[in-house]
Amino acid sequence: TDKLYYQPEETIRVQVEMSLFDRTPAAGMKLKLSANGEPVTPVQTDSRGAASVTLPARVTRQDRTQWGWYPNSYYIEAETDDPSDVNLSFLKYVYIFPTTVMMEAKEERQGEKSDLVITANHIDFDQIPGGGQLIQDYKTLRGKPAQADVTVDLHKVSYTRIEMAPYYDRYTKKSI
């Protein structure tokens, strides 16, 4: 692929180069391509053992490994689709942002009072490191403020302490 991170609906350019075990190009080899397990148009390598295809950077609800604005991992796989006894494969992970707006929530406490503060910013895609580097601090992607509609569900979580009967710990040889 041409980079590691993609914006929603951006074009992913996949370039595959296949060679045999003796390092000669796997010319004319048919390949099955899949993106996140979904089949993509089959391709065939050229005389150099290379093939290319473009895919839209799209994250569906089924693909999401997490909710929110953080990038989701997305894998592209190619494997031979020839009846020959040669089995070659390729796997590459990229990351796709599901949205162009980052939303962050934090709690601000003042004594017994607590406020939920939600901020929305455009993601500054120009701050993404190049050269296949992973993003170390997502706060660096915080761009200009953004307007966003937000629906919040608040749930109260409480715990009740229950005294348990003591039991014998055979390792410490004591009743706990």
Summary of the structure (lengths in Angstrom):
residues: 176
radius of gyration: 24.9
end to end distance: 57.8
largest distance: 75.1
contacts: 388
relative contact order: 0.17
helix: 4%
strand: 44%
